[in-house]
Amino acid sequence: MNLAHTTVLLWVWGSLQAFEIVEKENIFQRTPCPAFLMFDNAAYLADMSFELPCHCKPEEVSAVVWYYQKHLGSSHTKVLTDFDGRVLTEESQVRAGSDMLVRFSIRMFSLLVFRAQPEDSGLYFCGTRKGDYFYAYDVDIQSGEGMVATFKDQGQEPFADEHHGSLHIFTTFWEWTPCDRCGVRGEQWRIGLCYLQSPGLSPRYRKTLPEVVSCGSQAVPRKIRAQAREHTPELLVQSCVVPCEKKVHEGVMAILSYVSKVGSRPWLPQVPIQFHQQRLGHGLIISCPGARPEHAVAWDKDRQYLYRTQYLRGVNRSMRVFIDHGNHLHIRFTQLSDRGIYYCWRQGVRVAGLRLGVMSWGRYRASFSDPETRSAVELTLVGYLFITAVFITIHLCRCCCYLFHCCPKFSP
């Protein structure tokens, strides 16, 4: 390719980029900002990641800054900005329980918050560095601690709506997830969040339906919010069966398939498998790569399917192996029978496996980050405190007896 062709290609590519930028600017030109700042209500489940688009801004503004307030008019405001050379956060690098200042990114004027927590509920403003606001959101992050699971195959029904005079509290369900397995019986579910309808809501908050907002919205008065606190999110689960998509073997896999017809070949895993060695009696939490709480995730142990009807958290209080509402597999107090390969399905496709080995010997380096170590230290301290309290009590009683001459005298 000569210099002339290269120059033409670069000119065309630059023209397409300019056209794309003009189109994006035209979107903001067609969406005027409201004269009076309103708040769009949005609700999510804890540990989910969400995106808040800045739907409008003045044409002369080339970069936006996001602000966060716990309550409207609060004196404490967090500034969420990617200025000063901050590296954009990736969701895979975010750890649960981290502060929101390390769990966000700004991309194309939109705010991305990763693994949101109930403490992140509040008001989010899109504006400039000077503090001018263009667009705002009222975000409600509902906790999944008290989430109730309803299994349709067992004839169970979701919670009934609550009516307290003019107050109507109900559950709004999302769309069904895809089937979490293919080729065999799988499960699918839908998440339901708490919403309410009341005539006494603030008019500054934009609602999808008249007088309907999420239960934790800032538009809800405190008295009404306290009444709706007992209406927890719900999880509706049902069985499903879908066929697997046939994939064409290419390259090395095609050659190995041909060789297998001629003679025997070594066993090759269909998905990437990682090996992990776990000490006997210690807990383990397994995550599915690339999965989020809203994804359809399933777990298998070898050829055993771990269905949510039996292994979902809360189904049985004495469960040692269970799946939480964030799609993580928990193994409490690992036993030798837990050895095997644990497969993970994501959106109906098996994506990864973990070969778990359990060792009952060897040196183990204690660390306070280990919950078993912390429990052992706490129990030891409690035992010492109890023994010390008994010792002091006995000596105090003896001193009181000698002081008031009430102790019996023993003669030899």
Secondary structure as UniProt FT lines:
FT   HELIX           3..30
FT   STRAND          39..45
FT   TURN            46..47
FT   STRAND          50..52
FT   TURN            59..60
FT   STRAND          65..69
FT   TURN            72..73
FT   STRAND          77..80
FT   TURN            83..85
FT   HELIX           91..93
FT   TURN            96..97
FT   HELIX           100..102
FT   STRAND          104..107
FT   TURN            108..109
FT   STRAND          110..113
FT   HELIX           118..120
FT   STRAND          122..127
FT   TURN            129..130
FT   STRAND          133..142
FT   TURN            145..146
FT   STRAND          148..151
FT   HELIX           152..154
FT   STRAND          162..164
FT   TURN            165..166
FT   STRAND          167..173
FT   STRAND          185..197
FT   TURN            199..200
FT   TURN            203..204
FT   STRAND          205..206
FT   TURN            210..211
FT   STRAND          212..214
FT   TURN            215..216
FT   TURN            218..219
FT   HELIX           222..227
FT   HELIX           228..230
FT   STRAND          234..241
FT   HELIX           252..262
FT   STRAND          273..279
FT   TURN            280..281
FT   STRAND          284..286
FT   TURN            289..290
FT   TURN            293..294
FT   STRAND          297..301
FT   TURN            302..303
FT   STRAND          304..306
FT   HELIX           308..311
FT   TURN            313..314
FT   TURN            317..318
FT   STRAND          321..323
FT   TURN            325..326
FT   STRAND          329..331
FT   HELIX           336..338
FT   STRAND          340..346
FT   TURN            347..348
FT   STRAND          349..359
FT   TURN            368..369
FT   HELIX           371..404
//
